[in-house]
Amino acid sequence: MIGDPVEHSLSPLLHNTAFAELGLDWVSVGFRVPAGSAPTALEGARALGLAGLSVTMPHKAAVAEAVDDRTEIAQRLGAVNCVRIEKGRLIGTNTDGQGFVESLRRGTGFDPAHKRCVVIGAGGAARAVVLALAESGATEIVVVARKPEAAAAAATLAGSAGRVGSARDAPGTDLIVNATPVGMVGDGTVTHTPVVPAEALVEGQVVVDLVYEPAETEWMAGAARQGAVVLGGLGMLVHQAAAQLKLWTGLDPPIEALWAAAEAARAGPT
């Protein structure tokens, strides 16, 4: 895994849990790679004959530019979070959106097909969610962000179903996703409230915060008080890692073991 920072990431733990469960003599290790050095790291991985790489911030866009081939999803997002190395060729893809949808279905039973959705944010995570919701058949995907141009670019990923909106769109939708770091431990933001406040949410809506540390943000707690069905971001991390494992090994990942490892790690030592 390459990123900066990487010390906090649970991904190597999830990968290694799966390798042990599957009886594979593989290992996943996190390497801190400074911004601007991703192409060099990729060439090192190629030279070492690695099976692949997991990619996190700040390298997803740079890796998308540097790989030999990109899947359609990676091409549309302009971001890669997973690299497979096959016969020396670097193939980049992005499993974030798949991880989000699988987590959503597992955690709440929510199916995006024919639903109206709001996505808060326009960065890499938000773009992956917008595209995944569109491909899952959502009827409308409204992007709400502080930067109008970025919001418009993200909404374009949803085709005719996408548009830019505001907090006023929230009450009439089925699903609301916070895809910003607001509320994350150590994110440095002044406010802990996304641009769609919890007070704008209504009973029965499904509300997802992609932040997974803390397990419950202030926004999530507020949404729960409004009667919403609330889901945190740990599941997206688990399921996007599971999708990476499938690509690297060709084997079905032991999803329950991954969940157990992630929840134990978040709980800390007993």
N, C-alpha and C positions, 0 to 999 in steps of 0.2 A: 504494500500500500504506500502511495506517495501523497504527501500533502504538507502543509505548514500552517498550524501545528498538526501533529498526529498523536501526541501523547494521550489525549483525551478520548481518542476514537475507540469504539467497541468493535469495529470491523475485524481486526485481526483475531480477537477473541471468538467472534462468531465463525469466522473461516476455520480456525483451528479446532473449534468444537465439532464442526461438520467433518473435518478430515479424520478426527479421532473416531467419530461415530461410524464413518464409512470405511474405516480400516485402511486409509490412505497414508502413505509415508510422505506427506506433504506438510509444508509449514507456511504460514502467513506472517509477515513481519512488517511493521510500520517504519518507514524511512522519512525523516524530515527533509524535504526537498524545497529549497527557497524558491520564491517566485522568479520566473525567468529561466529556471534550470530544468523544466520538465522535458524538453527535447533531449537533453543529455541523459537524463534518467531513463528515457525510453530506449535510447541506443544501448545503454548499459544492460537493461533488461533483455534486449534482443541478443546481445553478445553473451550473456550468461545462460541463455537458453531457458529462461523462466516460462512458466505456463501462461502467466498473465499478470495483470496489475489491477488493483482497485485504486481509483483516483478520487481525491477529495480536493477541497478548496486549498489554494487558489488556482488549481491547474486544469480544471475541466475544459475550459475554452482552448487553452494552449495545446492540450493533448489532442483535442478534436482537429486542430490544424496540423499536428505533427504525425499522426498515424498514417499508415499506408492505405487503409480502407476504413470507411465508416458505414454503419448501418443507416437505414433511412431515418430512424428515430434520432440518432446522433447527428445526422446531417441537418435535420429540421431544427433541432435544439441548439446546434452549434456547441454542444457540450458532451463530453465523454466521462463516464464514471467507472467504466470497466473496459479493460483491454485484454483481448485474447491474442496469444502469439502462436501462430500456426505456420510451420515450415519457415520460420524466420520473418513472417509478415505480421505487422501489428494491425489488429482489427479492433476498432473502437465502437462501443455501443453505450447506451444509457439505460440503466435499469431502475432509475428513480421513479418514473411514472408507474411502471408495473408494480413496484414495491408499494406505492401509495394505494393503488386500487385494490391490491390483494389485502393490504392491511385494513382498508376501509370495509371490505366485505367481511373479513374475519371478525373485526372488532364491533361492527354495528349491524351487519347484514344488509347494508345499503348497496343498492345497485344503481349506478349513475344513469343507466339507460332511461331516456325520456324524462329526466329530472332537470330542474333549474338550479344552477350552482353559482356561487360567488367565490372567487379566489382573491385573497388579499396579498398583494405583492406582485412584482414583475421581474424578479431575479431568476436565477437558474432553477431553484426549487419550484417556484411558481410556474415557470414555463413548462417544466416537466409535468406538473399537475394539470395544467390547462390542456396540454396535448393528450394526456392519458384520459381525461374526462371526455374530451371530444371523441377519441377513438372508442370509448366505451358507450357512446350513444347519447350523451347528455344533450338535451334540447337547447339549453342556453347556458353560456358560461360568461359571467360578468367579471371583468378584471378591475379591481379597485386598488389603486396605488397612488403614491404621492407624486410620481413623475408621469405626466400624461403620455409622453412619447413612448416610454418604456411599457406603460400599460397597453397602449395601442399595439405595440409590437408583439406583446404576449397574447393579446386577444386574437391577433391574426392567425395564430397557431390553431385556433378552433374553427377556422373557416367561417361559414355563415352563422354558426352558433355563437361566435364570440363577439363581444362588444366591451367597450369601456363604460364603467358605471361609477357609482358612489355609494356611500353608506346607506343612502335611501333605498337602494335595491335590496338590502339584506332581508327585511321582513317577509318578502314574498318568495323566497327561494327555499329549496329543500336541503341544500348542503352549503356550508360556509367553511372555507379552509383558510387558516392563517399560514401563509408560506413565507413569512418574514421572521427574522430572529428576535423580534420584539418579545420580551418576557424571558428570554434565555438567560441562564446563569452567566454572568460576566459579559453580557453583550454590549455593555457600555451605553445603552440608550437612556435618555432622560425619562421617557414615558414607558410604562409597561402595558399600554393599551394600543392595539392596532388601530388603523384608520376606521375600522368598523367596530364601535364600542360594544361591549357585551349587552348594554342596555337596549341596543337596536335588535337584538335577537329575540326569537319567540319560541314558545313551547312547541316541542315536536321536531324542531329542526335538528339536523345532524351537524355538529360543529367539531372541526378537526383543527388542532394546533400541531404543526409539524415539529415544534420544539419538543425535545424529549428530556431535557434537563433544565428545570425541575419537571417531575412527573405531572404536576398540575400547575399551570401558570395562573396568574391572577385573572387573565381573560377567560380561561377555561372554567375557573370557579364561578366567575360572573355568569357565564353562559349556562352553567348547571343551575344556578339560582333562577334563571329565566325559564327553566324547564326544558332546555335543550338536551339532546343526547350527545355526550362529549367524548372525544377520543384524542389521546395524545400522540406524539410522533414516534414513539419507540417502535411501533409496528412497521412503519415505513422503512426504518433502518434495518430491521430484521428481514423483511421480505425483499428489499433490494439486494441485500447480501445473499439471500437464498438464490435469487435469480443469477447473480454472478457465479455462484458455486456451480449451478447447473451448466452454465456456459463453459466454465473451465474444465469440469470433470465429466460432463455428460451424464451424471447421476442425479437422481432426485435427492434434494437436500433434506436432512432430518429436521424439519421445521420445528417440531416440538422441543427438540434439544436446543435449537437456536434460541427459541423463546425463553426457555429455562435459564440459559446462560446469560441472556441479556437482562432478564429481570433480577437475577442474582447479583450481577455486576452493578446494576443501578441501586440495589438495596444496600450494597456495601458489606463489609465484614460484620459478622454477627457476634 
